[in-house]
Amino acid sequence: MFPSIPLAAAALALLSSTIAADTCNGHAELCSRLYSNVTFIGAHDSYAVGDGLADNQDKNVTAQLNDGIRTLQLQAHNASDGVHLCHTSCSLQDGGLLEDYFKSVVTWVSSNPNDVVTIVLTNPENLAVSTYSSILTSSGIADYMYQPSSSQIALSDWPTLGELIDQKKTVVAFLDYQADFTSEPRLIDEFSNMWEDAYNVVDASFGCSVNRTSGSPSSQMYLINHYLDTSYSLGGTEFWIPNQDQLNVTNSESGDGSIGFHVGNCVSLWGRNPNHILLDFYDAASNSPFNVAASLNGVSAPTNTVTAGSGATASVTSGSTAKVSQSSLNSSAGGEIQLMKGLWIGAGVMFAVLGGVGRVLM
């Protein structure tokens, strides 16, 4: 006997309400994929936009998200008017208020409800998590943030992208230090759930060994810092700036020092793909990073074309062997250009050192 039409309609409505989104981060195949089993391309120091030596990107966060960036790494510092996004010190680089940045993200995610975005917030000054809670609320991003049921999430217990999208909780946020699940569960303790490999790397071998974690790497997601720096020293302080001369190599799909090279090292060690790949000037090699992510995720390559901004330049063509260029202010090898770079950023470093920063992390 067939059910009555009203009963059939009710059953259909119930079924529809439980069906996951049919497109997730651009692909139907990803809707049933656990968040912990997806690779996302990220922008290292996403807020550090410009052509200064302490900058890491040349497109703002909205353009980054439009291009396909899905992991946004930030560095927070306290200032007189609130929490700013600065590069080691606000004397070196100031990307503005964290609240304003979050508002830009909110505008984008509200208009793109089928995309999951990750925020990795670094907290070098060990600001109390309560400092961030009010900003999450005032910016509006709290409404979109995923809240796990426990402080540590097993790889198999992460929701699928489809579940996050259906719940309208499309922002997954991590805090590296001072996370407190009891008082602010929306800021997930990064190193209890995800490890990172080395940063400030000036060697293009990208070995993929564990650099920071507070858990067991085999049972955690992981993030790789795939950006190459040049190291300088001034007055006993060491600091790093992006090696822009090698961008077309570092951000390419394959070859020594490339994204594919780094990922290959990681897979050989850990038997699985990285979850997040952070890049400087991600747009320097056009679609290459996003093609790598598509391949790792087993989906088709993106159809949009990523164009390079004004700062994403490189003097080495894709496919060449990556070579590391290191200069100090006392070396003549760097020449006049490198000397001017060192003096410019060195002045900022002196401000940072006088302000109590002894080791400058870029």
C-alpha positions in Angstrom: 0.0 0.0 0.0 1.4 3.4 -1.0 1.7 6.1 1.6 -0.6 9.1 1.3 0.6 12.1 -0.5 1.0 14.2 2.6 3.1 11.5 4.3 5.2 11.1 1.2 5.8 14.8 1.0 6.7 15.0 4.7 9.2 12.1 4.2 10.7 13.8 1.2 11.1 17.1 3.2 12.8 15.2 6.1 15.2 13.5 3.7 16.0 16.8 2.0 16.8 18.4 5.4 19.4 15.7 6.1 21.2 15.8 2.7 24.6 17.5 2.8 25.4 20.4 0.5 26.0 19.2 -3.0 29.0 21.4 -3.7 31.8 21.9 -1.0 34.8 24.1 -1.7 34.0 23.9 -5.3 33.6 20.1 -5.7 30.8 17.6 -5.0 33.4 15.0 -4.1 34.6 17.0 -1.1 31.2 17.1 0.6 31.5 13.7 2.1 35.2 14.2 2.9 36.3 14.7 6.5 37.9 18.1 7.1 40.9 16.2 8.4 41.3 14.5 5.0 41.4 17.6 2.7 44.4 19.7 1.6 44.0 23.5 1.6 46.3 26.1 0.2 47.0 28.9 2.6 48.5 32.4 2.8 51.3 32.8 5.3 50.9 36.2 7.0 47.7 36.8 5.0 47.4 40.3 6.3 51.0 41.4 5.4 50.0 42.9 2.1 52.3 45.3 0.2 55.7 45.7 -1.3 57.6 46.2 1.9 60.3 43.8 2.9 58.3 42.5 5.8 55.3 41.8 3.6 54.3 38.3 2.4 51.4 38.8 0.1 50.4 41.3 -2.5 46.6 40.8 -2.5 44.2 41.5 0.3 42.2 38.8 2.0 39.2 39.1 -0.2 41.3 38.7 -3.3 43.1 35.8 -1.7 39.8 34.0 -1.0 38.5 34.7 -4.5 41.6 33.1 -5.9 41.1 29.9 -3.9 43.1 30.5 -0.7 41.3 28.6 2.1 43.7 28.8 5.0 44.6 32.2 6.4 47.5 32.5 8.8 47.7 35.5 11.1 50.0 37.0 13.7 48.4 39.0 16.5 50.0 41.8 18.6 48.5 44.1 21.2 48.4 47.8 20.5 46.9 50.9 22.2 43.8 50.7 20.1 43.3 46.9 20.1 44.8 43.8 18.6 46.7 44.4 15.4 48.0 42.0 12.8 51.7 42.7 12.7 54.8 41.0 11.4 56.9 40.3 14.5 56.5 43.9 15.6 54.1 46.6 14.5 57.2 48.7 14.0 58.2 46.4 11.1 54.8 45.8 9.5 51.2 46.7 10.6 48.3 45.0 8.8 45.7 46.8 10.8 43.1 45.7 13.4 42.3 42.0 13.7 38.6 43.0 14.0 38.7 44.7 10.6 40.4 41.8 9.0 37.7 39.4 10.5 35.0 41.7 9.1 36.4 41.2 5.6 36.4 37.5 6.1 32.8 37.6 7.3 31.7 39.5 4.2 33.3 36.8 2.0 32.1 33.7 3.9 28.5 35.1 4.1 28.5 35.4 0.3 30.2 32.0 -0.2 28.3 29.7 2.1 29.6 26.5 0.4 33.2 27.1 1.2 35.1 26.1 4.4 37.8 28.5 5.5 40.5 27.9 8.1 42.2 30.5 10.3 45.5 29.8 12.0 46.0 32.6 14.6 49.5 32.8 16.1 49.7 34.5 19.5 53.4 35.4 20.0 52.6 37.8 23.0 50.6 35.1 24.7 47.5 37.3 24.9 44.7 35.8 27.0 42.1 34.0 25.0 39.5 36.4 26.4 41.2 39.1 24.4 40.1 37.4 21.3 36.6 36.4 22.4 35.2 39.9 22.3 36.7 40.4 18.8 35.1 37.2 17.5 31.7 38.6 18.6 32.2 42.2 17.5 33.4 41.3 14.1 30.6 38.8 13.5 32.9 35.9 12.7 31.7 34.0 15.8 28.5 33.2 14.1 30.3 31.2 11.4 32.9 29.4 13.7 32.9 25.6 14.2 32.8 24.6 17.8 34.1 21.1 18.5 32.8 18.9 21.3 36.2 18.4 22.9 39.6 20.1 23.0 41.3 17.3 21.1 39.7 15.9 18.0 40.7 12.6 16.6 41.4 12.5 12.8 38.3 10.3 12.3 36.1 12.6 14.4 36.3 15.8 12.4 33.1 16.7 10.5 32.8 16.5 6.8 32.9 19.6 4.7 29.3 19.0 3.9 28.4 18.9 7.6 30.2 22.1 8.3 28.4 23.8 5.4 25.0 22.5 6.4 25.5 23.7 9.9 26.6 27.1 8.5 29.8 26.8 10.6 32.3 27.3 7.7 35.1 28.9 9.7 37.5 26.5 11.5 39.9 28.5 13.7 43.1 27.5 15.5 45.1 29.4 18.2 48.7 28.3 18.7 49.2 29.4 22.3 46.9 30.2 25.2 43.9 28.3 23.8 41.3 27.4 26.5 38.5 25.1 25.4 36.5 25.8 28.6 36.3 29.6 28.1 36.6 29.8 24.3 35.9 26.5 22.4 35.7 28.2 19.1 39.5 28.8 19.1 40.8 25.3 18.8 44.2 24.5 20.4 46.4 24.1 17.3 49.2 22.0 18.6 46.9 19.5 20.3 45.2 18.9 17.0 47.8 19.8 14.3 51.6 19.8 14.0 53.7 22.1 11.9 57.1 21.6 10.2 59.9 24.2 10.3 59.4 27.8 9.5 62.0 30.6 8.7 63.5 28.0 6.3 66.4 29.1 4.2 67.2 25.6 2.8 65.0 24.5 0.0 65.3 20.8 1.0 62.0 21.1 3.0 62.5 18.0 5.1 59.1 17.9 6.7 60.2 16.9 10.2 57.9 17.9 13.1 58.8 21.3 14.5 55.9 22.1 16.9 53.3 19.9 18.5 51.9 19.0 21.9 50.5 15.7 20.8 51.3 12.7 18.7 52.0 13.6 15.1 50.7 10.3 13.8 47.2 11.1 15.1 47.1 14.8 14.2 46.5 16.8 11.1 49.6 18.7 9.9 50.5 22.0 8.3 53.6 22.6 6.2 55.3 26.0 6.0 56.3 26.0 2.3 58.0 29.4 2.0 61.6 30.1 1.5 63.3 32.9 3.4 66.6 34.8 3.2 68.3 35.4 6.6 69.9 38.6 7.8 71.7 39.5 11.0 72.0 42.9 12.7 73.4 43.6 16.1 73.2 40.0 17.1 69.5 39.7 16.0 68.6 37.4 13.2 65.6 38.0 11.0 64.2 36.7 7.8 62.4 38.1 4.7 60.8 36.2 1.8 63.2 35.0 -0.9 61.3 36.5 -3.7 64.0 35.6 -6.3 62.9 32.0 -5.9 59.1 32.3 -5.9 58.6 30.7 -9.3 60.5 27.7 -8.1 59.1 27.5 -4.5 55.5 27.9 -5.6 55.7 25.7 -8.7 54.1 22.3 -8.9 57.2 20.1 -9.3 60.9 20.1 -9.3 63.5 20.6 -6.6 62.2 23.0 -3.9 58.7 23.0 -5.3 55.4 22.4 -3.5 55.2 18.9 -5.0 58.8 18.3 -3.8 57.9 19.3 -0.2 54.7 17.3 -0.2 56.5 14.3 -1.6 59.0 14.5 1.4 56.0 14.6 3.8 54.1 11.8 2.3 57.3 9.6 2.3 57.6 10.2 6.0 54.0 10.3 7.2 52.1 8.3 4.6 49.4 11.0 4.1 49.0 14.4 2.5 49.4 17.6 4.5 46.2 19.4 5.5 47.4 22.9 5.0 50.2 24.3 2.8 51.2 27.9 3.6 52.8 30.0 0.9 54.3 33.5 0.5 53.1 35.3 -2.6 50.9 32.3 -3.5 50.0 34.0 -6.8 53.6 34.1 -8.1 53.2 30.9 -10.1 49.6 31.4 -11.2 47.4 28.3 -10.7 50.3 26.0 -9.7 49.5 25.7 -5.9 45.8 25.1 -6.6 46.6 22.5 -9.2 48.7 20.7 -6.6 45.9 20.8 -4.0 43.3 19.6 -6.6 45.6 16.6 -7.4 46.1 15.8 -3.7 42.3 16.0 -3.1 41.5 13.9 -6.2 39.4 16.6 -7.8 39.5 18.5 -11.1 41.8 21.5 -11.3 40.3 24.9 -10.8 39.0 26.7 -13.9 39.7 30.3 -12.7 43.0 31.8 -13.6 45.1 33.3 -10.8 47.0 36.4 -11.8 50.1 37.7 -10.1 49.9 40.9 -8.2 52.6 43.6 -8.3 54.8 42.0 -5.5 54.8 38.4 -6.8 57.8 38.6 -8.9 60.7 36.1 -9.4 63.9 36.0 -11.4 64.0 32.2 -11.7 61.7 30.3 -14.1 59.6 27.4 -13.0 61.5 24.1 -13.2 64.9 25.5 -12.3 66.7 24.1 -9.3 66.0 26.1 -6.1 69.1 27.7 -4.7 69.2 29.5 -1.4 70.6 33.1 -1.3 71.7 34.2 2.1 73.4 37.5 2.9 74.3 39.4 6.0 74.7 43.2 6.2 78.5 42.6 6.6 78.8 40.6 3.4 79.7 42.2 0.1 78.0 39.4 -1.7 74.6 41.0 -1.4 75.6 44.1 -3.2 74.0 47.5 -2.9 70.4 46.3 -3.2 70.8 43.7 -0.5 72.5 46.4 1.7 69.6 48.8 1.3 67.1 46.0 2.1 69.0 45.2 5.2 69.2 48.8 6.3 65.5 49.4 5.7 64.3 46.4 7.7 67.2 46.8 10.1 65.8 50.1 11.3 62.5 48.3 12.0 64.4 45.5 13.8 66.1 48.0 16.0 62.7 49.4 17.1 61.6 45.8 17.7 64.7 45.0 19.7 64.4 48.1 21.8 60.8 47.2 22.4 61.9 43.8 23.9 61.8 41.6 20.8 65.1 39.7 20.8 64.5 37.2 18.0 62.6 38.4 14.9 60.4 35.9 13.3 59.2 36.6 9.8 
